[in-house]
């Protein structure tokens, strides 16, 4: 059982559409991180959300941390082919600095 | 900074051979992580070092896997003997001790035939 559940597992949409992907847990996290991984590369950190209810924007990407700090969402407006990749969420275990990882959402934006 | 550097990028080896993967973390980062990524299991933490000391190796699948960090700028992951089921992409990542944001290398794609 994944401590961090990501949905959907796979999403393929047309350029210009909007989308939202989710990262959910039954546990409380002090923070959650979102990474994007492109083929042949390692994951790259996009953003860290720390405060319950926090919203962070990165150009067309909007990240939200749930009020209870158990879930997070990533919304992409007017998706572009360059947004294609595997989106991973991760959060630190309370007892140490290790990260727990979700299985990821594989996103394909078709031109 | 050049980021986390891994070598080789690709490795193809025959079953039973020894494989050594190398990692140079970002200068000043005190934590180093080795991960394995496969389609079936996603990203799995193998071992975690802090200040060159292994803190948690519970993710190391078997005794065939071993990892060392002789100094702050170098780590190795060794598989001996290798098996086809070890085929995966192996990532090294580093982070500051009190900051869990991880910076990944480009990975080593290992194929054991």
Backbone of each chain as ProteinMPNN parsed JSONL, in Angstrom:
{"seq_chain_A": "XXXXXXXXXXXXXXXXXXXXXXXXXXXXXXXXXXXXXXXXXXXXXXXXXXXXXXXXXXXXXXXXXXXXXXXXXXXXXXXXXXXXXXXXXXXXXXXXXXXXXXXXXXXXXXX", "coords_chain_A": {"N_chain_A": [[0.849, -1.204, 0.0], [0.601, 2.114, -0.972], [1.835, 4.919, 0.709], [1.531, 7.437, -0.175], [-0.831, 8.236, -2.468], [-1.225, 8.596, -5.872], [-3.19, 10.122, -8.397], [-4.691, 10.726, -11.618], [-3.177, 7.587, -12.719], [-2.289, 7.726, -15.27], [-2.488, 10.08, -17.879], [-3.661, 11.47, -20.817], [-3.907, 14.164, -22.879], [-5.13, 16.831, -25.032], [-3.193, 19.524, -26.336], [-3.575, 22.698, -24.81], [-5.734, 22.113, -23.188], [-7.025, 21.96, -19.791], [-5.906, 20.503, -16.678], [-5.959, 18.419, -13.741], [-4.059, 16.851, -11.273], [-3.644, 14.516, -8.581], [-2.514, 14.005, -5.199], [-2.688, 11.972, -2.557], [-3.113, 11.117, 0.916], [-3.495, 9.217, 3.94], [-2.103, 10.043, 6.003], [-0.586, 12.719, 7.882], [1.492, 15.193, 6.572], [4.434, 17.117, 7.033], [5.287, 18.649, 4.979], [4.94, 18.753, 1.403], [6.309, 17.728, -1.665], [6.598, 18.407, -5.156], [7.644, 16.86, -8.089], [8.945, 16.79, -11.427], [9.591, 14.45, -13.914], [11.382, 13.86, -16.771], [11.7, 11.828, -19.737], [14.525, 9.717, -19.548], [15.845, 11.235, -17.718], [16.554, 12.422, -14.343], [14.229, 12.958, -11.589], [13.053, 16.324, -11.141], [12.822, 18.937, -8.882], [9.857, 20.777, -8.53], [8.238, 22.312, -6.771], [7.735, 23.055, -3.282], [5.307, 22.583, -0.848], [4.181, 23.82, 2.226], [2.536, 24.908, 4.249], [-0.695, 24.248, 5.529], [-3.395, 24.517, 3.288], [-2.032, 26.141, 1.626], [-1.256, 27.78, -1.453], [0.583, 27.63, -4.373], [2.004, 29.14, -7.22], [3.417, 28.407, -10.361], [4.133, 29.692, -13.092], [2.06, 28.369, -15.44], [1.3, 26.375, -13.752], [-0.385, 25.339, -10.866], [-0.184, 24.726, -7.5], [-1.543, 23.109, -4.697], [-1.854, 22.701, -1.213], [-3.53, 20.604, 0.973], [-5.845, 21.594, 3.554], [-5.648, 20.028, 5.845], [-3.191, 18.993, 5.542], [-2.857, 16.507, 4.317], [-3.092, 15.986, 1.691], [-2.533, 16.94, -1.736], [-2.693, 18.947, -4.693], [-2.131, 19.367, -8.2], [-2.575, 21.647, -10.652], [-2.775, 22.248, -14.055], [-2.883, 24.75, -16.376], [-4.018, 25.338, -19.649], [-2.425, 23.294, -21.056], [0.762, 22.335, -22.4], [2.845, 20.714, -24.901], [5.416, 20.585, -23.801], [4.924, 20.135, -21.141], [4.738, 17.486, -20.797], [5.479, 14.511, -19.045], [6.547, 12.615, -16.14], [4.9, 13.071, -13.192], [5.644, 13.414, -9.901], [4.838, 13.099, -6.473], [6.109, 13.763, -3.213], [6.922, 13.274, 0.238], [8.308, 14.078, 3.473], [9.166, 11.625, 5.945], [8.101, 11.737, 9.305], [9.949, 11.066, 11.203], [12.527, 11.184, 10.276], [14.737, 12.314, 7.657], [14.025, 11.088, 5.324], [12.362, 10.698, 2.196], [9.03, 9.894, 1.317], [7.585, 8.438, -1.513], [5.151, 8.987, -4.075], [3.582, 6.948, -6.647], [3.396, 8.261, -9.008], [2.114, 10.312, -11.744], [1.692, 9.799, -15.068], [1.944, 12.003, -17.605], [0.829, 12.996, -20.749], [0.94, 15.336, -23.256], [-0.638, 16.089, -26.121], [0.205, 17.507, -29.241]], "CA_chain_A": [[0.0, 0.0, 0.0], [1.358, 3.342, -1.065], [1.491, 5.926, 1.7], [1.082, 8.554, -0.993], [-1.529, 7.723, -3.64], [-1.366, 9.599, -6.911], [-4.193, 9.813, -9.411], [-4.705, 9.381, -12.193], [-1.859, 7.032, -12.995], [-1.919, 8.091, -16.629], [-3.396, 11.075, -18.461], [-3.256, 11.932, -22.14], [-4.863, 15.181, -23.292], [-4.704, 17.694, -26.121], [-2.606, 20.829, -26.019], [-4.567, 23.738, -24.561], [-6.692, 21.713, -22.161], [-6.624, 22.073, -18.387], [-5.934, 19.216, -15.994], [-5.571, 18.385, -12.333], [-3.615, 15.556, -10.748], [-3.816, 14.51, -7.135], [-1.611, 13.253, -4.331], [-3.498, 11.819, -1.343], [-2.602, 10.244, 1.956], [-4.231, 9.205, 5.204], [-1.163, 10.565, 7.005], [-0.278, 14.151, 7.828], [2.879, 15.485, 6.195], [4.879, 18.472, 7.354], [5.384, 19.331, 3.694], [4.895, 17.869, 0.237], [7.073, 18.216, -2.802], [6.209, 17.923, -6.477], [8.757, 16.735, -9.018], [8.646, 16.348, -12.787], [10.661, 13.647, -14.484], [11.299, 13.687, -18.213], [12.343, 10.563, -20.14], [15.98, 9.688, -19.56], [16.396, 12.168, -16.737], [16.093, 12.242, -12.98], [13.183, 13.909, -11.181], [13.475, 17.682, -10.835], [11.879, 19.553, -7.962], [9.077, 21.915, -9.017], [7.765, 23.168, -5.684], [7.456, 22.469, -1.97], [4.231, 23.243, -0.105], [4.486, 23.612, 3.636], [1.443, 25.323, 5.132], [-2.018, 23.762, 5.153], [-4.164, 25.495, 2.521], [-1.126, 26.952, 0.802], [-1.337, 27.705, -2.911], [1.77, 28.185, -5.028], [1.885, 29.152, -8.676], [4.652, 28.373, -11.129], [3.633, 29.965, -14.444], [0.724, 27.785, -15.666], [1.096, 25.289, -12.785], [-0.852, 25.78, -9.56], [-0.048, 23.661, -6.516], [-2.28, 23.39, -3.474], [-1.688, 21.774, -0.102], [-4.789, 20.526, 1.676], [-5.892, 22.241, 4.87], [-5.211, 19.06, 6.853], [-1.836, 18.555, 5.136], [-2.845, 15.094, 3.944], [-3.259, 15.84, 0.257], [-2.08, 18.052, -2.549], [-3.1, 18.858, -6.089], [-1.391, 20.14, -9.197], [-3.45, 22.03, -11.745], [-2.07, 22.859, -15.183], [-3.767, 25.514, -17.263], [-3.56, 25.414, -21.056], [-1.266, 22.396, -21.11], [1.6, 22.372, -23.591], [3.632, 19.481, -25.05], [6.552, 20.631, -22.888], [4.513, 19.694, -19.806], [4.767, 16.027, -20.79], [6.443, 13.93, -18.12], [6.029, 11.887, -14.97], [4.777, 13.987, -12.058], [5.776, 12.664, -8.651], [4.778, 13.836, -5.221], [6.919, 13.137, -2.165], [6.869, 13.96, 1.516], [9.255, 13.509, 4.438], [8.713, 10.929, 7.125], [8.232, 12.611, 10.468], [11.036, 10.674, 12.104], [13.848, 11.448, 9.706], [14.696, 13.149, 6.461], [13.735, 10.324, 4.131], [11.152, 11.049, 1.48], [8.096, 8.881, 0.834], [7.246, 8.818, -2.877], [4.019, 8.421, -4.769], [3.943, 6.183, -7.846], [3.485, 9.18, -10.129], [1.13, 10.44, -12.818], [2.351, 9.983, -16.357], [1.158, 12.975, -18.357], [1.202, 13.21, -22.147], [0.204, 16.427, -23.895], [-0.522, 15.909, -27.562], [0.117, 18.791, -29.971]], "C_chain_A": [[0.878, 1.246, 0.0], [0.9, 4.305, 0.017], [1.005, 7.185, 1.018], [0.468, 7.989, -2.271], [-1.69, 8.845, -4.654], [-2.406, 9.152, -7.928], [-4.342, 11.0, -10.348], [-3.286, 8.863, -12.405], [-1.357, 7.505, -14.339], [-2.961, 9.068, -17.172], [-2.839, 11.557, -19.789], [-4.309, 12.913, -22.639], [-4.279, 16.016, -24.428], [-4.11, 18.995, -25.574], [-3.722, 21.853, -25.834], [-5.592, 23.4, -23.503], [-6.124, 21.943, -20.765], [-6.692, 20.704, -17.739], [-5.551, 19.395, -14.539], [-5.159, 16.972, -11.967], [-3.52, 15.668, -9.236], [-2.79, 13.627, -6.433], [-2.287, 13.183, -2.969], [-2.868, 10.854, -0.357], [-3.547, 10.251, 3.143], [-3.356, 9.741, 6.328], [-0.953, 12.054, 6.809], [1.206, 14.318, 7.493], [3.22, 16.924, 6.569], [5.045, 19.304, 6.095], [5.227, 18.293, 2.589], [5.641, 18.543, -0.901], [6.505, 17.624, -4.085], [7.44, 17.969, -7.382], [8.203, 16.399, -10.401], [9.864, 15.597, -13.312], [10.406, 13.476, -15.974], [12.05, 12.421, -18.587], [13.859, 10.683, -20.164], [16.642, 10.618, -18.56], [15.917, 11.802, -15.338], [14.985, 13.228, -12.653], [13.782, 15.267, -10.818], [12.402, 18.337, -9.984], [11.186, 20.754, -8.625], [8.738, 22.871, -7.864], [7.656, 22.36, -4.402], [6.33, 23.263, -1.332], [4.352, 22.841, 1.352], [3.282, 23.88, 4.548], [0.111, 24.781, 4.629], [-2.807, 24.85, 4.447], [-3.321, 26.334, 1.575], [-1.346, 26.705, -0.686], [-0.081, 28.357, -3.477], [1.581, 28.092, -6.527], [3.275, 29.193, -9.301], [4.215, 28.462, -12.582], [2.227, 29.359, -14.591], [0.391, 26.666, -14.678], [0.679, 25.89, -11.439], [-0.854, 24.581, -8.623], [-0.815, 24.066, -5.264], [-2.019, 22.294, -2.448], [-2.998, 21.775, 0.688], [-4.714, 21.136, 3.068], [-5.355, 21.32, 5.961], [-3.816, 18.514, 6.572], [-1.762, 17.053, 4.888], [-2.904, 14.906, 2.435], [-2.779, 17.095, -0.451], [-2.574, 17.851, -3.968], [-2.221, 19.75, -6.942], [-2.34, 20.398, -10.356], [-2.608, 22.701, -12.824], [-3.1, 23.508, -16.094], [-3.161, 25.561, -18.658], [-2.301, 24.59, -21.257], [-0.554, 22.486, -22.463], [2.404, 21.084, -23.69], [4.839, 19.436, -24.129], [6.216, 20.239, -21.467], [4.53, 18.173, -19.686], [5.841, 15.513, -19.836], [5.742, 13.141, -17.036], [6.05, 12.851, -13.79], [4.706, 13.166, -10.777], [5.573, 13.584, -7.46], [5.572, 13.051, -4.172], [6.819, 13.952, -0.882], [7.782, 13.301, 2.516], [8.556, 12.745, 5.549], [8.962, 11.824, 8.336], [9.509, 12.319, 11.246], [12.422, 10.966, 11.554], [13.69, 12.231, 8.419], [14.431, 12.357, 5.189], [12.421, 10.779, 3.514], [10.345, 9.808, 1.147], [7.601, 9.36, -0.518], [5.928, 8.2, -3.317], [4.501, 7.701, -6.028], [3.982, 7.056, -9.095], [2.276, 9.191, -11.044], [1.897, 10.686, -14.101], [1.456, 10.831, -17.231], [1.709, 13.113, -19.77], [0.311, 14.302, -22.711], [0.433, 16.33, -25.401], [-0.679, 17.244, -28.281], [-1.092, 18.83, -30.897]], "O_chain_A": [[1.763, 1.413, 0.839], [-0.301, 4.485, 0.219], [0.171, 7.914, 1.556], [1.154, 7.343, -3.063], [-2.223, 9.91, -4.34], [-2.495, 7.974, -8.277], [-4.148, 12.145, -9.941], [-2.316, 9.611, -12.284], [-0.154, 7.669, -14.54], [-4.161, 8.9, -16.951], [-1.692, 11.997, -19.874], [-5.472, 12.545, -22.806], [-3.093, 15.92, -24.743], [-4.484, 19.481, -24.506], [-4.689, 21.879, -26.595], [-6.253, 24.291, -22.971], [-4.917, 22.1, -20.581], [-7.443, 19.838, -18.187], [-4.913, 20.376, -14.154], [-5.841, 16.009, -12.316], [-3.34, 16.753, -8.683], [-2.279, 12.654, -6.989], [-2.447, 14.202, -2.298], [-2.183, 9.904, -0.738], [-4.315, 11.196, 3.324], [-3.807, 9.879, 7.465], [-1.122, 12.581, 5.709], [2.062, 13.651, 8.074], [2.394, 17.827, 6.435], [4.954, 20.531, 6.142], [5.369, 17.094, 2.828], [5.602, 19.762, -1.067], [6.003, 16.501, -4.104], [8.166, 18.961, -7.435], [7.134, 15.802, -10.528], [11.003, 16.043, -13.175], [9.346, 13.005, -16.385], [12.933, 11.981, -17.852], [14.41, 11.628, -20.728], [17.864, 10.769, -18.559], [15.008, 10.99, -15.164], [14.813, 14.225, -13.354], [14.877, 15.347, -10.26], [11.218, 18.299, -10.32], [11.838, 21.626, -9.199], [8.928, 24.082, -7.973], [7.504, 21.139, -4.431], [6.393, 24.492, -1.279], [4.594, 21.677, 1.674], [3.051, 23.146, 5.509], [-0.177, 24.849, 3.434], [-2.889, 25.978, 4.935], [-3.849, 27.144, 0.813], [-1.588, 25.578, -1.118], [0.273, 29.479, -3.116], [1.067, 27.1, -7.043], [4.171, 29.901, -8.843], [3.958, 27.446, -13.227], [1.298, 29.808, -13.919], [-0.684, 26.073, -14.758], [1.307, 26.824, -10.941], [-1.454, 23.549, -8.921], [-0.748, 25.214, -4.824], [-1.97, 21.111, -2.783], [-3.513, 22.839, 1.032], [-3.648, 21.185, 3.681], [-4.688, 21.774, 6.89], [-3.326, 17.656, 7.306], [-0.762, 16.404, 5.195], [-2.778, 13.783, 1.947], [-2.64, 18.16, 0.15], [-2.841, 16.727, -4.393], [-1.652, 20.738, -6.478], [-2.848, 19.459, -10.969], [-1.825, 23.608, -12.54], [-4.065, 22.873, -16.52], [-1.964, 25.79, -18.831], [-1.242, 25.123, -21.587], [-1.174, 22.683, -23.508], [2.628, 20.422, -22.677], [5.251, 18.353, -23.713], [7.119, 20.027, -20.657], [4.356, 17.633, -18.593], [6.965, 16.014, -19.82], [4.518, 13.017, -17.017], [7.101, 13.384, -13.435], [3.816, 12.333, -10.602], [6.072, 14.709, -7.439], [5.683, 11.828, -4.249], [6.653, 15.172, -0.919], [8.019, 12.096, 2.437], [7.5, 13.15, 6.035], [9.934, 12.579, 8.369], [10.082, 13.211, 11.872], [13.393, 10.989, 12.309], [12.612, 12.753, 8.134], [14.592, 12.886, 4.088], [11.494, 11.188, 4.214], [10.902, 8.788, 0.742], [7.24, 10.526, -0.678], [5.619, 7.055, -2.987], [5.659, 7.822, -6.426], [4.53, 6.654, -10.121], [1.517, 8.224, -11.117], [2.655, 11.65, -14.215], [0.34, 10.431, -17.564], [2.906, 13.321, -19.963], [-0.915, 14.211, -22.653], [1.557, 16.472, -25.883], [-1.584, 18.02, -27.972], [-1.314, 19.83, -31.58]]}, "seq_chain_B": "XXXXXXXXXXXXXXXXXXXXXXXXXXXXXXXXXXXXXXXXXXXXXXXXXXXXXXXXXXXXXXXXXXXXXXXXXXXXXXXXXXXXXXXXXXXXXXXXXXXXXXXXXXXXXXXXX", "coords_chain_B": {"N_chain_B": [[27.274, 25.09, -9.874], [27.708, 21.657, -10.809], [25.737, 19.881, -10.333], [24.307, 16.687, -9.332], [26.357, 14.022, -10.175], [26.397, 11.137, -12.065], [27.802, 7.974, -12.947], [28.32, 4.945, -14.852], [26.263, 6.266, -17.591], [24.85, 4.405, -18.961], [24.741, 0.87, -18.654], [25.496, -2.304, -19.669], [25.494, -5.632, -18.873], [26.543, -9.017, -18.296], [24.709, -11.64, -16.747], [25.681, -12.478, -13.476], [28.008, -11.041, -13.418], [29.978, -8.468, -11.823], [28.794, -5.259, -10.949], [29.388, -1.808, -10.778], [28.197, 1.218, -9.707], [28.492, 4.747, -9.826], [28.627, 7.838, -7.964], [28.641, 11.34, -7.598], [27.894, 13.634, -5.27], [26.184, 16.838, -4.843], [28.269, 19.478, -3.951], [28.645, 20.217, -0.541], [26.234, 19.173, 0.235], [24.866, 17.028, 2.651], [23.432, 14.698, 2.794], [22.858, 11.637, 1.138], [21.303, 9.654, -1.302], [20.436, 6.506, -2.671], [18.443, 5.351, -5.258], [16.164, 3.09, -6.903], [14.515, 2.693, -9.945], [11.737, 1.343, -11.551], [9.318, 0.299, -13.997], [7.344, -1.262, -12.882], [7.527, -1.02, -10.063], [8.037, 1.6, -9.473], [9.689, 4.379, -7.915], [12.121, 3.446, -5.716], [13.589, 3.62, -2.546], [16.854, 2.706, -1.849], [19.148, 2.968, -0.15], [20.324, 5.217, 2.359], [22.495, 7.798, 3.161], [23.978, 9.813, 5.682], [26.134, 12.407, 6.309], [28.176, 10.752, 5.345], [27.703, 8.355, 6.558], [25.991, 5.28, 6.622], [22.561, 5.365, 7.133], [20.063, 4.192, 6.824], [19.526, 1.195, 5.439], [17.531, -0.456, 4.729], [16.139, -0.764, 2.418], [17.742, -2.05, 0.617], [17.82, -4.658, -1.574], [18.981, -7.291, -1.436], [21.739, -9.293, -0.158], [23.452, -9.155, -2.222], [23.667, -6.607, -2.98], [25.524, -3.706, -2.258], [26.633, -0.679, -0.692], [28.759, 2.16, -0.55], [30.243, 5.021, 1.018], [32.899, 6.609, 0.942], [33.866, 9.185, 1.276], [32.803, 12.668, 1.441], [32.286, 13.361, -1.147], [31.812, 11.265, -2.842], [30.259, 8.239, -3.816], [29.451, 4.764, -4.056], [27.536, 2.171, -5.563], [27.229, -1.206, -5.494], [26.692, -4.226, -7.213], [26.814, -7.595, -6.856], [26.708, -10.992, -7.26], [25.367, -9.846, -10.402], [21.929, -9.951, -11.545], [19.346, -10.696, -13.971], [16.905, -9.558, -13.056], [17.729, -7.312, -11.751], [17.825, -5.31, -13.526], [17.204, -1.985, -14.249], [16.643, 1.553, -13.715], [18.985, 3.33, -11.965], [19.178, 5.744, -9.537], [21.008, 8.39, -8.079], [20.767, 10.708, -5.439], [21.084, 13.856, -3.788], [20.92, 15.877, -0.803], [20.626, 18.766, 1.351], [21.361, 18.529, 4.83], [19.391, 19.474, 6.574], [17.308, 19.905, 4.945], [14.935, 18.534, 3.016], [14.609, 18.497, 0.27], [15.311, 16.927, -2.669], [17.992, 16.475, -4.943], [18.518, 15.133, -8.014], [20.657, 12.895, -9.85], [21.338, 12.051, -13.316], [20.918, 9.42, -13.606], [21.642, 5.876, -13.921], [21.204, 3.59, -16.393], [20.715, 0.308, -16.076], [21.22, -2.784, -17.573], [20.894, -6.148, -17.333], [21.849, -9.048, -18.805]], "CA_chain_B": [[27.497, 23.704, -9.481], [27.353, 20.77, -11.91], [24.659, 18.99, -9.946], [24.705, 15.331, -8.982], [26.932, 13.377, -11.345], [26.415, 9.677, -11.994], [28.423, 7.264, -14.058], [28.076, 5.356, -16.229], [24.857, 6.552, -17.91], [24.28, 3.119, -19.381], [25.6, -0.281, -18.372], [24.948, -3.6, -20.056], [26.396, -6.638, -18.357], [26.007, -10.372, -18.285], [24.335, -12.188, -15.442], [26.795, -13.017, -12.709], [29.107, -10.088, -13.363], [29.907, -7.396, -10.831], [28.475, -3.943, -11.495], [29.618, -0.711, -9.838], [27.642, 2.5, -10.111], [29.201, 5.804, -9.108], [27.868, 9.072, -7.753], [29.268, 12.497, -6.961], [26.782, 14.517, -4.861], [26.408, 18.282, -4.889], [29.173, 19.911, -2.884], [27.966, 20.83, 0.594], [25.081, 18.353, 0.638], [25.297, 16.032, 3.618], [22.64, 13.481, 2.673], [22.929, 11.008, -0.185], [20.315, 8.582, -1.442], [20.412, 5.671, -3.871], [17.103, 4.885, -5.592], [15.989, 2.253, -8.084], [13.222, 2.973, -10.559], [11.241, 0.422, -12.566], [7.923, 0.548, -14.358], [6.433, -2.006, -12.003], [7.62, -0.657, -8.639], [8.261, 3.033, -9.293], [10.942, 4.833, -7.306], [12.335, 2.771, -4.437], [14.803, 4.01, -1.836], [17.7, 1.563, -1.508], [19.968, 3.271, 1.016], [20.424, 6.648, 2.677], [23.679, 8.176, 3.941], [24.061, 11.155, 6.228], [27.534, 12.64, 6.691], [28.942, 9.596, 4.88], [27.373, 7.174, 7.36], [24.701, 4.698, 6.223], [21.55, 5.535, 8.173], [18.983, 3.234, 6.601], [19.748, 0.366, 4.248], [16.459, -1.455, 4.717], [15.635, -0.926, 1.06], [18.669, -2.838, -0.187], [17.037, -5.882, -1.775], [19.631, -8.538, -1.031], [23.157, -9.149, 0.17], [24.231, -8.931, -3.444], [23.787, -5.153, -3.104], [26.26, -3.024, -1.201], [26.911, 0.717, -1.009], [29.767, 2.799, 0.296], [30.469, 6.459, 0.837], [34.197, 6.79, 1.615], [34.042, 10.602, 1.615], [31.606, 13.49, 1.186], [32.106, 13.675, -2.56], [31.806, 10.083, -3.686], [29.567, 7.058, -3.32], [29.291, 3.679, -5.019], [26.556, 1.107, -5.358], [27.78, -2.372, -6.153], [25.842, -5.425, -7.293], [27.678, -8.733, -7.115], [26.626, -11.021, -8.716], [24.164, -9.222, -10.951], [20.914, -10.836, -12.092], [18.468, -9.955, -14.897], [15.877, -8.79, -12.345], [18.315, -6.055, -11.263], [17.717, -4.319, -14.596], [16.414, -0.837, -13.789], [17.406, 2.801, -13.696], [19.445, 3.611, -10.609], [19.414, 7.171, -9.338], [21.62, 8.932, -6.876], [20.252, 12.042, -5.129], [21.658, 14.437, -2.577], [20.172, 16.995, -0.223], [21.184, 19.344, 2.572], [20.945, 17.725, 5.971], [18.149, 19.902, 7.191], [16.394, 20.259, 3.87], [14.712, 17.243, 2.379], [14.445, 18.603, -1.17], [16.325, 16.069, -3.261], [18.507, 16.802, -6.264], [18.84, 13.848, -8.62], [21.503, 12.739, -11.013], [20.627, 11.636, -14.528], [20.635, 8.001, -13.509], [22.355, 4.848, -14.676], [20.294, 2.534, -16.873], [21.413, -0.979, -16.001], [20.6, -3.935, -18.212], [21.611, -7.394, -17.065], [21.326, -10.031, -19.77]], "C_chain_B": [[27.006, 22.796, -10.6], [26.185, 19.882, -11.562], [25.199, 17.634, -9.561], [25.171, 14.627, -10.251], [26.991, 11.877, -11.125], [27.152, 9.1, -13.196], [28.397, 5.765, -13.794], [26.61, 5.728, -16.451], [24.13, 5.265, -18.292], [25.273, 2.009, -19.075], [24.854, -1.529, -18.804], [25.946, -4.652, -19.619], [25.727, -7.999, -18.385], [25.703, -10.82, -16.863], [25.554, -12.786, -14.754], [27.973, -12.069, -12.584], [28.881, -9.064, -12.251], [29.652, -6.074, -11.542], [28.719, -2.891, -10.417], [29.101, 0.576, -10.431], [28.24, 3.581, -9.225], [28.386, 7.087, -9.031], [28.733, 10.121, -7.082], [28.143, 13.448, -6.558], [27.141, 15.983, -5.032], [27.263, 18.675, -3.684], [28.39, 20.618, -1.777], [26.732, 20.086, 1.052], [25.563, 17.225, 1.536], [24.535, 14.712, 3.529], [22.714, 12.959, 1.248], [22.012, 9.8, -0.201], [20.578, 7.81, -2.735], [18.984, 5.144, -4.049], [17.187, 3.947, -6.788], [14.602, 2.541, -8.63], [12.91, 1.95, -11.638], [9.794, 0.776, -12.868], [6.983, -0.075, -13.333], [6.392, -1.432, -10.588], [7.861, 0.826, -8.395], [9.618, 3.315, -8.696], [11.072, 4.208, -5.909], [13.64, 3.255, -3.82], [15.588, 2.749, -1.463], [18.469, 1.822, -0.218], [20.121, 4.772, 1.142], [21.635, 6.862, 3.57], [23.491, 9.585, 4.493], [25.462, 11.353, 6.768], [28.386, 11.393, 6.478], [28.613, 8.302, 5.617], [26.04, 6.596, 6.886], [23.706, 4.738, 7.372], [20.455, 4.478, 8.042], [19.251, 2.477, 5.311], [18.668, -0.7, 4.122], [15.886, -1.69, 3.329], [16.555, -1.722, 0.148], [18.071, -4.241, -0.342], [17.693, -7.156, -1.25], [21.083, -8.266, -0.68], [24.014, -8.931, -1.069], [24.469, -7.433, -3.662], [24.591, -4.601, -1.936], [26.545, -1.599, -1.652], [27.922, 1.267, -0.028], [29.798, 4.282, 0.017], [31.752, 6.791, 1.584], [34.484, 8.236, 1.976], [32.816, 11.379, 1.144], [31.333, 13.711, -0.285], [31.999, 12.447, -3.45], [31.065, 8.937, -3.011], [29.487, 6.026, -4.433], [28.18, 2.745, -4.583], [27.029, -0.081, -6.175], [26.774, -3.514, -6.11], [26.752, -6.58, -7.702], [27.097, -9.983, -6.479], [25.326, -10.398, -9.216], [23.233, -10.277, -11.534], [20.0, -10.028, -13.017], [17.412, -9.111, -14.188], [16.413, -7.505, -11.697], [18.238, -4.956, -12.321], [16.738, -3.226, -14.195], [17.227, 0.417, -14.044], [17.73, 3.11, -12.235], [19.803, 5.092, -10.514], [20.144, 7.413, -8.032], [21.041, 10.328, -6.682], [20.961, 12.558, -3.889], [20.787, 15.58, -2.082], [20.957, 17.554, 0.966], [20.624, 18.596, 3.78], [19.581, 18.137, 6.508], [17.144, 20.374, 6.156], [16.159, 19.016, 3.048], [14.527, 17.323, 0.875], [15.614, 17.894, -1.845], [16.699, 16.522, -4.663], [19.053, 15.501, -6.861], [19.891, 13.963, -9.715], [20.667, 12.267, -12.204], [20.341, 10.137, -14.544], [21.575, 7.137, -14.324], [21.335, 3.793, -15.093], [21.079, 1.231, -16.946], [20.577, -2.058, -16.671], [21.475, -5.146, -17.951], [21.004, -8.468, -17.954], [21.802, -11.434, -19.424]], "O_chain_B": [[26.018, 23.105, -11.267], [25.679, 19.18, -12.438], [26.412, 17.446, -9.471], [24.478, 14.63, -11.268], [27.554, 11.399, -10.14], [27.13, 9.653, -14.296], [28.445, 5.345, -12.638], [25.791, 5.516, -15.557], [22.954, 5.076, -17.981], [26.483, 2.181, -19.216], [23.732, -1.783, -18.368], [27.126, -4.569, -19.962], [24.505, -8.111, -18.484], [26.369, -10.417, -15.909], [26.349, -13.5, -15.366], [28.843, -12.267, -11.737], [27.757, -8.831, -11.808], [30.22, -5.803, -12.6], [28.302, -3.064, -9.271], [29.508, 0.981, -11.52], [28.468, 3.371, -8.034], [27.571, 7.384, -9.904], [29.46, 9.837, -6.13], [27.494, 14.019, -7.434], [28.287, 16.317, -5.335], [27.007, 18.258, -2.555], [27.577, 21.504, -2.044], [26.23, 20.338, 2.147], [26.544, 16.548, 1.227], [24.948, 13.717, 4.124], [22.643, 13.719, 0.283], [21.952, 9.029, 0.756], [20.903, 8.401, -3.765], [18.396, 4.573, -3.131], [18.132, 3.993, -7.575], [13.632, 2.625, -7.877], [13.721, 1.715, -12.534], [9.133, 1.466, -12.091], [5.963, 0.509, -12.966], [5.324, -1.368, -9.981], [7.889, 1.27, -7.248], [10.581, 2.587, -8.937], [10.228, 4.426, -5.04], [14.673, 3.297, -4.488], [15.047, 1.837, -0.837], [18.449, 1.001, 0.699], [20.055, 5.504, 0.154], [21.791, 6.202, 4.597], [22.908, 10.445, 3.832], [25.932, 10.566, 7.59], [29.206, 11.03, 7.321], [29.196, 7.259, 5.321], [25.061, 7.331, 6.757], [23.97, 4.211, 8.452], [19.983, 3.938, 9.043], [19.208, 3.051, 4.223], [18.876, -1.728, 3.479], [15.222, -2.699, 3.09], [16.181, -2.036, -0.982], [17.842, -4.931, 0.651], [17.015, -8.009, -0.678], [21.593, -7.162, -0.876], [25.182, -8.559, -0.959], [25.351, -7.038, -4.424], [24.377, -4.972, -0.782], [26.683, -1.335, -2.846], [27.948, 0.903, 1.147], [29.433, 4.742, -1.065], [31.701, 7.21, 2.741], [35.267, 8.496, 2.889], [31.909, 10.819, 0.528], [30.262, 14.198, -0.647], [32.083, 12.558, -4.673], [31.213, 8.694, -1.814], [29.46, 6.376, -5.613], [27.924, 2.559, -3.394], [27.21, 0.016, -7.389], [26.099, -3.734, -5.104], [27.379, -6.546, -8.76], [26.996, -10.041, -5.253], [24.309, -10.425, -8.523], [23.669, -11.346, -11.96], [19.89, -8.811, -12.868], [17.059, -8.04, -14.683], [15.643, -6.708, -11.161], [18.551, -3.8, -12.039], [15.59, -3.502, -13.845], [18.357, 0.354, -14.529], [16.842, 3.144, -11.384], [20.604, 5.615, -11.288], [19.923, 6.735, -7.029], [20.843, 11.056, -7.655], [21.387, 11.776, -3.039], [20.019, 16.171, -2.841], [21.839, 16.889, 1.511], [19.506, 18.084, 3.724], [18.739, 17.305, 6.846], [16.239, 21.15, 6.461], [17.092, 18.493, 2.44], [14.303, 16.289, 0.246], [16.774, 18.234, -1.61], [15.843, 16.9, -5.463], [19.933, 14.859, -6.287], [19.999, 14.978, -10.404], [19.45, 12.108, -12.104], [19.605, 9.649, -15.401], [22.212, 7.59, -15.275], [20.683, 3.179, -14.249], [21.983, 1.075, -17.766], [19.393, -2.224, -16.38], [22.653, -5.164, -18.307], [19.812, -8.765, -17.873], [21.463, -12.39, -20.122]]}, "name": "protein", "num_of_chains": 2, "seq": "XXXXXXXXXXXXXXXXXXXXXXXXXXXXXXXXXXXXXXXXXXXXXXXXXXXXXXXXXXXXXXXXXXXXXXXXXXXXXXXXXXXXXXXXXXXXXXXXXXXXXXXXXXXXXXXXXXXXXXXXXXXXXXXXXXXXXXXXXXXXXXXXXXXXXXXXXXXXXXXXXXXXXXXXXXXXXXXXXXXXXXXXXXXXXXXXXXXXXXXXXXXXXXXXXXXXXXXXXXXXXXXX"}
